[in-house]
Amino acid sequence: MKPMGPFPPEFARQRGALTIGGRDAEAWAAQAGDTPLFVYDMAIVAARVERFRAAFPAVDLHYAIKANPHPALLAAIAPLVDGLDIASAGELTKALAAKPAAAISFAGPGKRDGELTAAIQAGVTLNAESEGEVARALAIGERLGITPRLAVRVNPDAELRGSGMKMGGRPSPFGVDAERAGPLIRTIIAAGADWRGLHIYAGSQVLNAAALIEAQAATLALARRLADEAGSVPPLVNLGGGFGVPYFAGDVSLDIEAVGAALSNLLAGWDDTRFAIELGRWLVAEAGVYLTRVVDRKESRGETFLVVDGGLHHQLAATGNLGTVVRRNYPLALASWMGGDPDETVSVVGPLCTPLDRLGDQVGLPYAEVGDLIAVFLAGAYGATASPADFLGHPRAAELIAHRS
Ligand SMILES: *Cc1c(COP(=O)(O)O)cnc(C)c1O
């Protein structure tokens, strides 16, 4: 038997039939009309937002919508956060339906002229990733007769390497190298654009508070240096995010209260600057459950396989195929018997004709039969839209929202 990751706290204490947002998993499946499906519990998202607010009282909270852009989830989370961070014209359309343009910022390399035009017309802040992008944005603003709102995304220098986090000091398609950011900010200001500040993204999926604290301290030192070089105080410093969630056995959740306490000390003396933290997975990953039904049980050379109707076409990350080096098990459960002791060791595999389609590798579960529901947790971020839904032509998974009651 191989280990699996820890259940999110809201599910860890459940016994018997799994409930999501107070409703039985089977009732959600009935509502969807078919399996597989995703259910997102907004009460869990709201609890994460409240925890962030308590730990970071002086910092704005942005939601990075690529983690989960489902329209109903976006509509429900938008009023809870201060801003939305987007990375394409498609996300721009979704974000504008949920939040005013002044609360939206647009990062990402390779923004096309059409995307820059749409963003400038809407009044969205562009987190510029290169000198070339700034030049194109200024020209488009000139042509439209609209002053572009421009922040500079900075690729940190070597000083920002800390506690095993890989951040900066390396060539990167993201952001402008720190040593070139000062002159670029001067160019933006001299051109009469609305300089919105700095965006310094520290990386992703960090569970180590000390590493994050060290990175944020280095980020603030860099921001101070760039403000001096540019001769102008940034109105906003987006500190990036990087808050991780425990997916795998041995992962321990991030102590955000420690990070918040350290950051509030660092913010002394920055009276004219607002700070933001942009989070994706930390806000939504634990709120999502992917429900899939057992289609077949089979034995092969001593191993038991539960063949389910869901797989990597909906939940690529849970199969270990979205940027992991070693495949490890997400937490999963037999939905009818949460907390049940394992009866057997099984591999939970999807219907796709590739050995990559494995949601659980030799996990311990209570005995499951054809027709039973299997729940895969941590499905709220980088699920439906980060998976190759068209691969092999199975239907898309339904996505349902459990609203806060
Ligand atoms: C993807 C992304 C995020 C969100 O990352 P998470 O790991 O989901 O928190 C935040 N900011 C930027 C610039 C990103 O590209």
The ligand as a Gaussian input file, in Angstrom:
#p B3LYP/6-31G(d) Opt

LIG

0 1
 C       -0.377000      31.055000     -11.593000
 C       -0.089000      32.335000     -10.973000
 C       -0.549000      32.594000      -9.667000
 C       -1.284000      31.594000      -8.838000
 O       -0.447000      30.562000      -8.403000
 P       -0.976000      29.548000      -7.288000
 O        0.141000      28.594000      -7.116000
 O       -2.211000      28.916000      -7.816000
 O       -1.268000      30.354000      -6.076000
 C       -0.288000      33.829000      -9.137000
 N        0.370000      34.772000      -9.846000
 C        0.836000      34.549000     -11.094000
 C        1.552000      35.626000     -11.800000
 C        0.624000      33.334000     -11.697000
 O        1.080000      33.122000     -12.927000

